[in-house]
Amino acid sequence: MDKKVGIFYGSATGTTAAVARKIAESLGVANTDIHDVAKSQPSDVAPYDLLVLGSSTWGSGDLEDDWYDFVDGLESVSLKGKKIALFGCGDETMTDTFCNAVGTLYSRLLPTGAEFVGFFNTDGYDYDSTSAMVDGNIVGLLIDDVNHSDLTDRRIKQWVEKLEKEI
C-alpha cells in the first residue's frame, strides 16, 4: 500500500487495542504507526493519508474516555484530503447502543472535510439499533469480541480487503 496509514485507538480493557494491532498487521502498518489516543496529540495525524480510528463503546453508548480530548482537537483542524476508516468494539447484548462510539466519531468528524471509507455490512450481527448506521450503511467495522470472538478475525479480513480497494 502506497498510502501512509496511521491507526489511532482508545481502549480501556485492551480489546480495542488488540483489534487495532490485528488491523495493522492485515494492512501492513508498522507498530510505530499505531497510536493510543491517551498518549497522542491530534497533530500526530498530520503525516497520514488514511486514519484508521477505533473506539470501544461504554455506558449508554459513549466513546471510550480517552477519545474526548483527542476528538475535540481533531474537530478543530482541517482533515481535507485525508481518508478516515472507523472501527469499534462493543457488546451486542447492549442492543440499543451497540458500537455507538463509531457513530459518534463519524458524526463529529464529518465536518472536518475528510472522506470516510470502509463502510461495512451488517451480516451476522444481532442488535436493535446503533448510531453507526447512517443512511442504511454501517460507517465502519463493528466487532463484538465478547460474544462473537470467533468472527473477529474473519470480519477484520473482510473489512481490510474492502478498505484496500477503496484507498
Backbone torsions as a table, in degrees:
resi	resn	phi	psi	omega
1	MET	NA	129.6	-177.0
2	ASP	-92.6	-4.2	176.3
3	LYS	-85.4	143.0	176.0
4	LYS	-82.1	120.7	-174.6
5	VAL	-111.8	130.0	173.4
6	GLY	-120.0	133.1	178.7
7	ILE	-109.1	126.6	-179.6
8	PHE	-125.0	129.5	-176.0
9	TYR	-139.7	157.2	169.1
10	GLY	-122.1	129.1	-174.1
11	SER	-146.5	120.6	179.8
12	ALA	-88.6	-37.1	-175.0
13	THR	-107.5	-7.8	-179.6
14	GLY	102.9	-13.8	-178.6
15	THR	-65.4	-47.6	-179.0
16	THR	-66.5	-35.3	175.6
17	ALA	-62.1	-43.3	179.0
18	ALA	-64.3	-41.2	177.3
19	VAL	-65.0	-40.5	177.5
20	ALA	-58.3	-42.8	179.0
21	ARG	-66.2	-37.8	177.6
22	LYS	-65.5	-41.7	177.6
23	ILE	-63.5	-43.6	178.9
24	ALA	-58.9	-44.7	179.3
25	GLU	-61.5	-43.5	-180.0
26	SER	-65.3	-34.0	-179.8
27	LEU	-89.5	-6.9	-177.4
28	GLY	73.3	32.5	-179.5
29	VAL	-90.2	132.4	179.9
30	ALA	-69.2	152.6	178.4
31	ASN	-56.3	-32.3	-179.7
32	THR	-68.8	-12.2	179.3
33	ASP	-104.8	13.9	175.2
34	ILE	-108.3	123.7	-171.9
35	HIS	-127.0	129.3	170.6
36	ASP	-81.9	121.9	-176.3
37	VAL	-63.1	-20.8	177.0
38	ALA	-67.0	-22.0	-177.4
39	LYS	-117.3	18.0	-174.3
40	SER	-126.5	162.9	174.4
41	GLN	-113.5	149.7	177.2
42	PRO	-54.9	-30.7	178.7
43	SER	-65.6	-16.0	178.9
44	ASP	-65.7	-14.2	179.9
45	VAL	-79.0	-14.4	-172.1
46	ALA	-50.6	-45.6	-175.1
47	PRO	-76.2	-3.1	-171.8
48	TYR	-100.8	141.3	174.2
49	ASP	-85.2	-38.3	179.7
50	LEU	-119.2	125.2	175.3
51	LEU	-105.3	120.1	175.4
52	VAL	-103.2	110.9	-172.3
53	LEU	-113.7	130.1	-177.6
54	GLY	-135.5	141.7	178.3
55	SER	-144.5	147.2	168.6
56	SER	-83.2	164.1	178.1
57	THR	-110.6	134.3	-174.9
58	TRP	-125.7	160.5	173.5
59	GLY	54.9	-125.9	-178.3
60	SER	-97.4	43.4	176.2
61	GLY	99.4	24.1	-174.8
62	ASP	-88.7	156.9	170.7
63	LEU	-62.1	156.1	169.8
64	GLU	-64.0	138.0	-170.3
65	ASP	-50.8	-38.1	-176.5
66	ASP	-65.0	-17.8	-177.5
67	TRP	-74.8	-27.5	-168.9
68	TYR	-57.6	-52.4	179.3
69	ASP	-66.6	-38.4	-178.1
70	PHE	-64.3	-46.6	-178.4
71	VAL	-70.4	-32.1	173.5
72	ASP	-56.8	-44.6	179.1
73	GLY	-66.5	-40.9	179.3
74	LEU	-64.2	-34.3	180.0
75	GLU	-64.3	-23.5	-175.3
76	SER	-92.4	-1.0	178.4
77	VAL	-116.4	156.4	175.8
78	SER	-81.8	128.3	175.6
79	LEU	-108.7	17.1	179.9
80	LYS	-57.5	133.9	-178.1
81	GLY	92.9	-11.6	177.8
82	LYS	-99.3	156.0	173.7
83	LYS	-110.7	145.9	178.2
84	ILE	-125.3	131.7	172.3
85	ALA	-119.6	132.5	-175.6
86	LEU	-110.0	145.7	171.0
87	PHE	-143.0	156.7	179.5
88	GLY	-153.7	156.7	177.7
89	CYS	-115.5	139.9	179.9
90	GLY	-158.4	-172.7	-177.2
91	ASP	-125.2	114.5	-177.3
92	GLU	-60.4	-19.7	177.3
93	THR	-69.5	-14.4	171.1
94	MET	-88.5	69.2	-164.9
95	THR	-63.9	-21.4	-178.6
96	ASP	-102.9	1.4	178.7
97	THR	-137.6	18.2	-173.9
98	PHE	-55.4	117.8	176.8
99	CYS	55.5	33.0	177.8
100	ASN	-58.0	-26.2	-179.9
101	ALA	-57.9	-33.9	177.8
102	VAL	-63.5	-43.2	177.1
103	GLY	-64.8	-36.9	178.2
104	THR	-64.6	-46.2	177.8
105	LEU	-60.0	-43.6	179.9
106	TYR	-59.4	-52.2	-175.6
107	SER	-67.6	-34.7	-179.8
108	ARG	-74.8	-31.6	-176.3
109	LEU	-95.8	-9.7	178.5
110	LEU	-53.8	-42.2	-179.0
111	PRO	-70.8	-6.0	-175.8
112	THR	-76.9	-10.7	-179.9
113	GLY	91.8	-1.2	177.6
114	ALA	-72.1	156.4	175.0
115	GLU	-99.1	128.5	180.0
116	PHE	-90.9	135.5	178.5
117	VAL	-131.6	168.8	174.6
118	GLY	84.8	23.8	173.9
119	PHE	-60.0	145.6	-171.6
120	PHE	-130.0	165.0	-178.9
121	ASN	-87.9	168.5	-179.0
122	THR	-106.3	12.7	-179.6
123	ASP	-57.2	127.4	175.2
124	GLY	85.6	0.7	177.9
125	TYR	-92.2	154.8	179.7
126	ASP	-139.9	91.9	177.7
127	TYR	-149.9	166.6	-178.5
128	ASP	-89.2	-46.7	-179.1
129	SER	-154.1	159.2	175.9
130	THR	-155.7	143.5	175.6
131	SER	-76.0	-4.0	175.3
132	ALA	-78.3	-5.2	176.0
133	MET	-92.9	117.8	-179.8
134	VAL	-129.7	122.7	-179.7
135	ASP	51.3	40.1	176.4
136	GLY	81.9	3.8	179.4
137	ASN	-120.7	143.9	170.9
138	ILE	-82.1	127.6	-171.8
139	VAL	-82.4	11.4	177.2
140	GLY	-178.8	-170.1	179.5
141	LEU	-85.9	125.9	177.5
142	LEU	-108.9	129.9	-177.2
143	ILE	-122.7	129.3	170.7
144	ASP	-114.5	87.4	-177.9
145	ASP	-81.1	-7.3	177.9
146	VAL	-77.7	-52.5	-175.0
147	ASN	-100.3	-20.9	-175.3
148	HIS	-135.1	47.3	179.6
149	SER	-60.5	-24.0	178.9
150	ASP	-67.5	-17.1	-179.3
151	LEU	-100.3	-10.5	-172.6
152	THR	-58.8	-53.3	-176.4
153	ASP	-62.6	-40.4	180.0
154	ARG	-65.8	-43.0	179.8
155	ARG	-65.1	-40.9	177.4
156	ILE	-61.2	-45.7	-179.6
157	LYS	-59.5	-47.0	-179.9
158	GLN	-63.5	-40.8	-178.7
159	TRP	-67.3	-44.2	179.7
160	VAL	-63.3	-40.9	177.1
161	GLU	-60.7	-42.3	177.1
162	LYS	-65.2	-45.1	-179.9
163	LEU	-59.3	-44.8	-179.5
164	GLU	-60.4	-30.6	177.4
165	LYS	-73.9	-26.3	-175.8
166	GLU	-89.6	-14.0	-178.2
167	ILE	-113.7	NA	NA
